[in-house]
Amino acid sequence: MDDTPPRMVEAFEHPQGRAARAQAGGATGWRGALLHVHVAATASATMRALAEALCVPGRGIEGDRYFLGTGTYSPRLEVREVSLIEQEVLDALARNDPPLQGGPVVLRPEEHRRNLTVRGVPLNHLVGRRFAVGETVILRGGRLNFPCKYLEKLLAKPVFLPLYNRSGLNCSIERGGVIRPGDAVVPLD
């Protein structure tokens, strides 16, 4: 295995992260939870759930495709060390809210292709902000994810429009460590 980290633009250096860091604001006073951790060894591979995961600064989650440089978007330099999505978004899709796809869409945590599924975490407000997951890990919000036709094709589900503007957050790892489902997620900035 090649131990050379994939080349990525650090989260705070991404144009979205840099612009947000320069501004006061963002959501405060919230406290969320990590519900699920998933990785895939290669692009398009089935995501597998982990009971715990090692987060490595500059690399990502040990064993994940972006840690290994084998993800679909690995050739792009944007940070993809850890990606998150809100459980509230998955719940809304299952309710057909908003009704953009003609009916409810059930998207299980192992299907959405994000590493972490969280509840009570306002991801859209964490661009350019730092937050903690568990006892040791600190993440930096870089840029919001956008849905892609690749995901829609891979899943054979109409998720492109209903995930627009709520498809998760790409982050870099400032301080590594082990995370587990059930860990608290709290703001630092």
C-alpha positions as CSV (number, residue, x, y, z in Angstrom):
1,M,0.0,0.0,0.0
2,D,1.2,3.5,-0.9
3,D,1.5,5.6,2.3
4,T,1.7,8.9,0.5
5,P,-1.4,11.0,1.5
6,P,-3.6,12.0,-1.4
7,R,-3.1,15.7,-2.4
8,M,-6.0,17.8,-1.1
9,V,-6.8,21.5,-0.5
10,E,-7.2,21.9,3.3
11,A,-10.8,22.6,4.3
12,F,-10.2,26.1,5.5
13,E,-8.3,26.9,2.3
14,H,-11.2,25.9,0.0
15,P,-12.9,29.1,-1.2
16,Q,-16.1,28.4,0.7
17,G,-14.2,27.7,3.9
18,R,-11.9,30.7,3.5
19,A,-14.9,33.1,2.9
20,A,-16.9,31.7,5.9
21,R,-14.0,31.9,8.3
22,A,-13.7,35.6,7.6
23,Q,-17.3,36.2,8.8
24,A,-18.8,36.0,12.2
25,G,-21.9,33.9,12.5
26,G,-22.8,30.3,12.0
27,A,-25.1,28.3,14.3
28,T,-24.2,28.2,18.0
29,G,-25.7,26.5,21.1
30,W,-26.4,23.2,19.4
31,R,-25.3,19.7,20.5
32,G,-25.6,16.8,18.1
33,A,-24.8,13.1,18.0
34,L,-22.9,10.8,15.7
35,L,-25.3,8.0,14.6
36,H,-23.3,6.0,12.0
37,V,-19.8,5.7,10.6
38,H,-19.3,4.2,7.1
39,V,-16.4,3.6,4.8
40,A,-15.8,2.1,1.4
41,A,-12.5,0.7,0.2
42,T,-12.9,1.9,-3.4
43,A,-15.1,4.0,-5.6
44,S,-18.6,2.5,-5.9
45,A,-17.9,-0.2,-3.4
46,T,-20.6,-0.9,-0.8
47,M,-20.3,1.2,2.3
48,R,-19.6,-0.8,5.5
49,A,-20.6,0.3,9.0
50,L,-17.9,0.6,11.6
51,A,-18.2,0.4,15.4
52,E,-15.3,2.7,15.7
53,A,-13.1,4.6,13.2
54,L,-9.6,6.1,13.3
55,C,-9.5,9.6,11.9
56,V,-6.1,10.6,10.6
57,P,-5.2,14.3,9.9
58,G,-4.2,14.8,6.3
59,R,-5.7,11.5,5.2
60,G,-9.2,10.8,6.4
61,I,-10.8,7.7,8.0
62,E,-8.5,4.7,8.0
63,G,-9.7,2.2,5.4
64,D,-11.9,4.7,3.4
65,R,-11.5,5.3,-0.3
66,Y,-10.5,8.9,0.2
67,F,-7.9,7.9,2.8
68,L,-6.5,5.5,0.2
69,G,-6.9,7.8,-2.8
70,T,-9.3,5.4,-4.6
71,G,-12.5,7.4,-4.4
72,T,-14.4,8.6,-7.4
73,Y,-13.4,12.2,-6.8
74,S,-9.9,11.5,-5.4
75,P,-8.3,13.1,-8.4
76,R,-9.9,16.4,-7.4
77,L,-7.9,18.3,-4.8
78,E,-10.8,19.4,-2.7
79,V,-10.7,18.1,0.8
80,R,-12.6,14.9,1.4
81,E,-11.0,13.5,4.5
82,V,-14.4,13.1,6.2
83,S,-17.9,13.7,4.8
84,L,-21.1,14.1,6.9
85,I,-24.8,14.2,6.3
86,E,-27.7,14.9,8.6
87,Q,-30.2,12.2,9.6
88,E,-32.9,14.9,9.4
89,V,-32.3,15.1,5.6
90,L,-32.8,11.3,5.3
91,D,-36.0,11.6,7.4
92,A,-37.2,14.4,5.1
93,L,-36.6,12.3,1.9
94,A,-38.6,9.4,3.5
95,R,-41.5,11.9,4.0
96,N,-41.2,13.2,0.5
97,D,-40.3,16.7,1.9
98,P,-40.1,18.6,-0.3
99,P,-42.0,16.7,-2.9
100,L,-39.4,16.9,-5.7
101,Q,-39.1,13.3,-6.7
102,G,-42.7,12.1,-7.0
103,G,-42.8,10.1,-3.8
104,P,-40.9,9.1,-0.7
105,V,-37.3,8.0,-1.1
106,V,-35.7,5.8,1.6
107,L,-32.0,6.4,1.7
108,R,-30.3,4.2,4.4
109,P,-27.1,5.4,6.1
110,E,-25.0,2.9,4.1
111,E,-26.3,4.3,0.8
112,H,-25.7,8.1,0.9
113,R,-21.9,7.7,0.5
114,R,-21.1,10.0,3.4
115,N,-18.8,8.8,6.1
116,L,-20.7,10.1,9.1
117,T,-24.5,10.4,9.7
118,V,-25.3,12.9,12.4
119,R,-28.4,14.2,14.2
120,G,-28.8,17.7,15.5
121,V,-25.8,19.1,13.7
122,P,-26.5,22.1,11.4
123,L,-24.0,21.2,8.7
124,N,-24.8,24.1,6.3
125,H,-23.7,26.4,9.1
126,L,-20.3,24.7,9.7
127,V,-18.5,25.8,6.5
128,G,-15.4,27.5,7.8
129,R,-16.0,26.3,11.4
130,R,-14.4,23.8,13.7
131,F,-16.3,21.2,15.7
132,A,-15.6,18.2,17.8
133,V,-16.7,14.6,17.4
134,G,-16.3,12.5,20.5
135,E,-13.5,13.1,23.0
136,T,-10.6,13.9,20.7
137,V,-11.4,14.5,17.1
138,I,-11.7,18.0,15.7
139,L,-13.0,18.6,12.2
140,R,-12.9,21.7,10.0
141,G,-15.8,22.3,7.7
142,G,-14.6,23.0,4.2
143,R,-17.3,23.0,1.6
144,L,-20.9,21.8,1.2
145,N,-21.4,18.7,-0.8
146,F,-23.6,18.8,-3.8
147,P,-25.7,15.8,-5.1
148,C,-24.4,14.3,-8.3
149,K,-25.9,12.2,-11.0
150,Y,-23.2,9.5,-10.2
151,L,-25.0,8.9,-6.8
152,E,-28.4,8.8,-8.4
153,K,-27.2,6.3,-11.0
154,L,-25.4,4.2,-8.4
155,L,-28.5,4.0,-6.2
156,A,-31.1,3.9,-9.0
157,K,-33.1,6.4,-6.8
158,P,-34.2,9.9,-7.6
159,V,-32.0,11.7,-5.1
160,F,-30.4,14.5,-7.2
161,L,-33.1,17.2,-6.7
162,P,-34.2,16.4,-3.1
163,L,-30.6,16.4,-1.9
164,Y,-29.8,19.8,-3.5
165,N,-28.4,22.2,-0.9
166,R,-28.6,19.5,1.8
167,S,-26.2,16.9,0.7
168,G,-23.7,17.2,3.5
169,L,-20.4,18.7,4.3
170,N,-16.8,17.9,3.4
171,C,-14.3,18.3,6.2
172,S,-10.6,18.0,7.0
173,I,-9.3,16.6,10.3
174,E,-7.5,19.0,12.5
175,R,-7.0,16.6,15.4
176,G,-7.3,12.9,14.9
177,G,-8.4,10.1,17.1
178,V,-11.1,7.4,17.4
179,I,-14.8,8.1,16.9
180,R,-17.8,5.9,17.6
181,P,-21.5,6.0,17.0
182,G,-23.1,7.7,20.0
183,D,-20.3,10.3,20.3
184,A,-21.4,13.9,20.9
185,V,-20.8,16.4,18.1
186,V,-20.3,20.0,19.4
187,P,-19.3,23.4,18.0
188,L,-15.9,24.9,18.8
189,D,-16.0,28.1,16.7
